[in-house]
């Protein structure tokens, strides 16, 4: 198996600036306003799956930036609004510090795949947030962790958790991003970061998420975890994936939520059905504007 974001070229990105309603290449210091991710031939549902994950995150209030699928001269791409932009900030850019930087980790240490759980990366992140951002950010970190677990986003690593340093010299937890349901892909099924000492996504349970939150000092961790899973299921019931998304996306998320709430003694769960090339919407066909 393989890590999704660690594969060179898996998600090529294009930076563009939207100026007066027209797309432009950001040159001479002009800040980009959007990131474009085109369809990946080896994982053709990927950008559509990410669009769906982003919609769920917005429903939960953990993200507010826009994501949408557009076509450019017949090429389909996911258009992502940059949240680290502010006209009042120097150069229009808000400084973003990811937790690979904040923790002083090497570039290859964004995943926790060591034996044992003594590194406790999420706990260290929660401690920094509590000390420098506030307890609300720690609660949101638990909600982000639960969201990722519930939809099968395996890539919530230290570079995908960030703090924004605002122009008024305050700081806040950045919105959740790169929220991609992945359990149907041919990728490593371990979590990027251990939760409650658990690394294998199939082995994770609600009690592990609660224990993780409690270890950070989060009050009402059980209520936060359970209500987040409920909110994910409500969003899935309402939100329909785009035709290019994996055909079993909603069923996958419902199955993951049920497994999270299954007894701790049951630590195994088979993967969902593989997409078939002739399955409706399963292989990222063209999408109109």
C-alpha positions, 0 to 999 in steps of 0.5 A: 500500500502507499500513502496518498499525499506522499506520492509524487504527482498524485495531486498536481496543483496549479496556482491561479489568481481570480482578478475581476472575474478572470483567471490570471497567472500570479506573477511579480508577487501577485498572490494566488487566490485559488488552487486547482487540482486536475483529474488524476488518471490513476485515481479519477474519483479523487477530486470529486471525493475531495469536493464531497469531503469539503462540503461535509466539512463546511456543513460542520462549520470546520471550513468556510472556503469555497470548493467547486468542480469546473472545466477549463478547455475541456479539462476538469479540475477541483477549484479551491479558494485559498483561506490564507489570503486577506487584503488587509495582510502584508502582501495580501497573504496571511502567514500559515504555520503548519505543525510540522514546522511548529513541532520542529519535525523533519519533512518526512515526519508528518506521519506517525508510523513508529512502533508504540504511541510514545510520540503522541503527536496529536497531544503535542499539537493540542498542547500548543493550541491550548497555550497559544490559541485557546481551548476552543481550538483544541475542541475544534481539533477533536472535531476535525479528528473525528470528522476525518475518522468518520469519512475515512480521511487518512491523511490528516498529518502534521502538514495538514493541521495549521495555525493562521497568524492574523494581521492583528497578531492573534492566531487561530486554528486554520480550517480543516483542508485536504479532507478526502474520503480514501478508504476505497483507494489503493492506499495505506489504510493506517491513520496519519497520526495515532488516535488514542494509541490506535494507528489502523483506521479499521481498528479505530473506535469512538472510545479511542477518539473520546480517550484522545480528546480527554487526554488533551483536557477537552471537557465533554469529549464524549458529547463532542465526538458523538455529535460530530459523527451525528453531524457527518451522518446528517450531512451525508443524508442530505448531500449528494456526491457529484457524478464523478465521485466514487459510487459507494461514497455515502455507503462507505461513510455510513459503514465507517460510522457504524464501525466506529460505534461498534464494540471495542472487541470488534477491531476488524472491518472489511473494506467496502466494494471496489469501484468498477469502471462501468459503475455510474459516476465511479470514474471521474467523467467530465463535469460541466461548469 
